[in-house]
Amino acid sequence: MSISVQNISKSYKSIQAIDDVSFEVNEGELFGLIGPDGAGKTTIFRILTTLLLANEGNAKVLEFDVKQDYKAIRNSVGYMPGKFSLYQDLTVEENLTFFATIFGTTIEENYDLIEDIYVQIEPFKKRRAGALSGGMKQKLALCCALIHAPKVLFLDEPTTGVDPVSRKEFWQMLKRLQQKGITILVSTPYMDEASLCDRIALIQKGKILKIDSPSNIISKYDKVIYDIQSKNTHGLIHDLKNYSSHYSVYAFGEFIHYIDTNQNFNPNDLQDYLQQKNHTQIIIKPAQTTIEDVFMDL
């Protein structure tokens, strides 16, 4: 077991950041913490990387206790915080050399681990980090987190603010790192990235809602979600909310996603109701369930 979290809680004065959170990450696994801003993801990361102390509970990384063995953990893990935190006035090469020196190693010694990433930023090695694009900054930060060959890699929202092409490249790099035996814990607010993890924990307001593989979370979801559309989208949302007391309604792309937990629900009855409310060009059809749908319902 690479990471073990047991009933940890953390509060900031009156704000409960995380509440009785427990989960485990297996060796060599790519595990995702999936949730919106403010869900508690960063607090969990800071506790596991020994930057914060939990108010309650216990956690271990590589069998090291986060409170007692913090030095051993810091030497064994790589951490890439959500905010770019490298030295912006140093060049790409100087940042890498600096972090390698801190851990008593060299770029050459662990070059095989960062080679895939480094070849993409090497043309800019004399450029200051502050002048790099968002995608290049993330690749440099990942190289610096890997420079000492960590056994566990913590990546806190690594693709936030990065363009779609760079996001895809970044996840491809993570898959290659996983194949080299590195355990990866990654957090993201992007629900579409959940499917790229082996297992995920859906988190909201400091609580874990569900833990499983992305495919299992979808396949075990037992409600029918409907794609609904009409010419008057704003009025459609309002009328759907008034149709039943057992519902979930939210915008999803060009459609409104509607879940009705009433056992007697009939789509034809809903069609008649919407027509009575003067809706036109009505579409009602079963939707394909996604991780985002499950999260919204939970």
C-alpha positions in Angstrom: 0.0 0.0 0.0 1.6 3.3 -1.1 -0.9 5.7 0.7 -3.2 5.0 3.5 -5.6 7.7 4.9 -7.7 6.9 7.9 -10.4 9.2 9.2 -8.5 12.5 8.8 -10.2 15.8 9.5 -8.9 19.3 9.1 -10.5 22.6 10.0 -9.5 26.3 9.6 -11.2 28.0 12.6 -14.9 27.6 11.8 -14.4 26.1 8.3 -14.3 22.3 8.0 -11.9 21.7 5.1 -12.0 17.9 5.2 -14.3 15.7 7.4 -13.4 12.1 8.3 -11.8 11.2 5.0 -10.4 7.7 4.4 -9.0 6.0 1.3 -6.1 3.9 0.2 -3.9 4.1 -2.9 -2.2 0.9 -4.1 1.4 0.6 -5.3 1.7 1.6 -8.9 -1.8 3.0 -9.1 -3.0 6.2 -10.8 -5.6 7.5 -8.3 -7.7 10.6 -8.8 -9.3 13.0 -6.3 -12.1 14.5 -8.3 -14.1 17.5 -7.1 -14.7 21.2 -7.6 -12.7 24.1 -6.1 -13.0 24.2 -2.3 -13.8 20.4 -2.0 -10.7 19.8 0.2 -8.3 18.3 -2.4 -5.4 20.6 -1.7 -5.7 20.2 2.1 -5.5 16.4 1.7 -2.4 16.9 -0.5 -0.7 19.2 2.0 -1.3 16.7 4.8 0.1 13.8 2.9 3.2 15.8 1.8 3.7 16.8 5.5 3.0 20.5 4.9 0.0 20.5 7.2 -1.0 18.6 10.3 -4.5 17.0 10.4 -6.7 17.8 13.5 -7.8 14.1 13.6 -6.9 10.8 12.1 -3.8 9.1 10.7 -2.1 8.9 7.3 0.9 7.0 6.0 2.8 7.4 2.8 5.1 4.4 1.8 4.5 3.1 5.4 5.9 6.3 6.8 3.7 8.2 9.3 3.0 11.8 8.1 3.6 13.2 11.5 6.6 11.2 12.8 8.5 10.4 9.6 8.1 13.6 7.7 11.7 13.8 6.6 11.6 10.3 5.1 8.4 11.2 3.2 9.8 14.4 1.8 12.8 12.4 0.4 10.6 9.8 -1.1 7.8 11.7 -2.8 7.5 14.3 -5.5 5.0 17.2 -5.1 3.6 19.5 -7.8 1.3 22.1 -6.2 -1.6 23.6 -8.1 0.1 27.0 -8.3 3.3 27.3 -10.3 5.9 27.6 -7.6 9.3 27.4 -9.3 11.7 30.3 -9.4 10.5 32.4 -12.3 13.7 34.4 -12.6 15.8 31.2 -13.1 16.0 29.5 -16.4 14.6 26.1 -17.1 18.0 24.5 -16.7 18.8 26.4 -13.6 15.5 25.3 -11.9 16.2 21.7 -12.7 19.8 21.9 -11.5 18.7 23.6 -8.3 16.1 21.0 -7.4 18.5 18.1 -8.3 21.1 19.7 -6.0 18.7 19.9 -3.1 18.1 16.2 -3.2 21.8 15.4 -3.7 21.4 14.1 -7.3 22.0 15.4 -10.8 19.9 15.8 -14.0 22.1 13.1 -15.7 21.6 10.6 -12.9 17.8 10.4 -13.3 17.6 11.6 -16.9 15.8 8.4 -18.1 12.9 9.2 -15.8 12.4 12.8 -17.2 13.6 12.2 -20.7 10.1 12.1 -22.3 9.2 15.4 -20.7 12.6 17.1 -20.9 13.0 16.7 -24.7 9.9 19.0 -25.1 11.3 21.8 -22.9 15.0 21.4 -23.8 14.8 23.9 -26.7 13.8 26.5 -24.0 16.4 25.5 -21.4 18.0 29.0 -21.4 14.6 30.8 -21.1 13.5 32.0 -17.7 10.6 30.0 -16.2 8.4 33.0 -15.8 8.5 33.5 -19.6 7.2 30.0 -20.4 3.7 29.1 -21.6 1.3 27.5 -19.2 1.9 24.0 -20.7 5.7 24.4 -20.6 5.5 25.6 -17.0 3.6 22.4 -16.0 6.2 20.2 -17.8 9.1 21.9 -16.1 7.3 21.6 -12.7 6.8 17.9 -13.4 10.5 17.4 -14.3 11.5 19.2 -11.0 9.1 16.9 -9.0 10.7 13.8 -10.6 14.3 14.8 -10.5 15.1 12.7 -7.4 13.2 9.6 -8.7 10.3 9.6 -6.2 8.3 6.5 -5.5 5.0 8.5 -5.1 4.0 11.5 -7.1 1.5 14.1 -5.8 0.0 16.3 -8.5 -2.5 18.9 -7.3 -4.7 20.1 -10.2 -1.8 19.9 -12.7 -3.8 20.8 -15.8 -5.9 23.7 -14.5 -5.5 26.6 -16.9 -3.7 24.5 -19.5 -4.9 24.3 -23.1 -6.6 21.1 -24.2 -3.7 19.8 -26.3 -1.3 20.3 -23.4 -3.8 18.6 -21.1 -3.9 15.5 -23.3 -0.1 15.4 -23.6 0.3 15.7 -19.8 -2.0 12.7 -19.1 -0.1 10.7 -21.7 3.1 11.5 -19.7 1.5 10.4 -16.5 0.5 7.0 -18.0 4.2 6.5 -19.1 5.4 7.4 -15.6 2.9 4.9 -14.1 4.4 2.2 -16.4 7.8 2.9 -14.7 6.3 1.9 -11.4 5.5 5.3 -9.9 2.4 5.6 -7.7 0.5 8.8 -8.7 -2.1 10.7 -6.8 -3.7 13.4 -8.9 -6.5 15.9 -8.2 -8.6 17.6 -10.8 -11.8 19.6 -11.1 -12.2 18.2 -14.6 -14.7 15.3 -14.7 -13.5 14.2 -18.1 -10.1 13.4 -16.7 -11.6 11.0 -14.1 -11.9 8.3 -16.8 -8.1 8.4 -17.2 -7.5 7.2 -13.6 -7.5 3.6 -12.4 -9.7 4.5 -9.4 -11.2 7.8 -8.3 -12.6 9.3 -5.1 -15.4 11.8 -5.7 -15.1 14.6 -3.1 -17.3 17.5 -2.2 -17.3 19.8 0.8 -14.6 17.8 2.5 -16.3 14.5 2.3 -15.7 11.5 0.1 -18.9 10.6 -1.8 -17.8 7.5 -3.6 -14.6 5.5 -4.3 -14.3 3.1 -7.2 -13.0 2.7 -10.8 -14.6 5.2 -13.2 -16.3 2.3 -15.2 -17.8 0.8 -12.0 -19.1 4.2 -10.8 -21.0 4.6 -14.1 -22.2 0.9 -14.4 -23.5 0.8 -10.8 -25.5 4.0 -11.2 -29.1 2.8 -11.3 -31.1 5.9 -12.3 -32.1 6.9 -15.8 -30.9 10.3 -17.0 -32.8 12.1 -19.7 -31.5 14.6 -22.3 -34.2 17.3 -22.6 -34.3 20.2 -24.9 -36.7 22.8 -26.1 -36.6 26.2 -27.8 -36.9 28.1 -24.5 -34.0 26.7 -22.4 -34.5 29.1 -19.4 -38.2 28.4 -19.2 -37.5 24.6 -19.6 -35.3 24.5 -16.4 -38.0 26.3 -14.4 -40.8 24.1 -15.7 -38.9 20.9 -15.1 -38.3 21.9 -11.5 -42.0 22.4 -11.0 -43.0 19.1 -12.7 -42.1 16.8 -9.8 -40.9 16.9 -6.2 -38.5 14.0 -6.9 -36.1 15.4 -9.4 -32.6 16.6 -10.3 -32.2 19.2 -13.0 -29.0 20.8 -14.3 -27.6 22.2 -17.6 -25.3 19.8 -19.5 -24.0 21.1 -22.8 -26.8 21.8 -25.2 -29.3 19.7 -23.2 -30.9 19.8 -19.7 -30.2 16.6 -17.8 -33.2 15.5 -15.8 -33.5 12.7 -13.3 -36.9 11.7 -11.9 -36.9 9.3 -9.0 -40.6 8.8 -9.1 -41.2 5.1 -9.9 -44.3 6.1 -12.0 -42.4 8.5 -14.2 -43.4 8.4 -17.8 -41.5 10.5 -20.5 -44.7 10.8 -22.5 -46.4 12.5 -19.6 -43.5 14.9 -19.3 -43.8 15.6 -23.1 -47.5 16.5 -22.6 -46.7 18.7 -19.6 -44.1 20.7 -21.5 -46.4 21.2 -24.5 -49.0 22.6 -22.1 -46.4 25.0 -20.9 -46.1 26.2 -24.5 -42.7 24.6 -25.2 -41.8 23.8 -28.8 -39.2 21.6 -30.5 -39.1 19.3 -27.5 -36.6 16.5 -27.3 -36.7 13.9 -24.6 -34.3 10.9 -24.8 -32.2 8.8 -22.5 -28.7 10.2 -21.9 -25.4 8.4 -21.7 -24.4 8.5 -18.1 -21.0 10.2 -17.3 -18.9 10.6 -14.1 -20.2 14.2 -14.0 -23.8 13.0 -13.9 -23.1 10.7 -11.0 -21.2 13.4 -9.1 -24.0 16.0 -9.7 -26.6 13.5 -8.4 -24.6 12.6 -5.4 
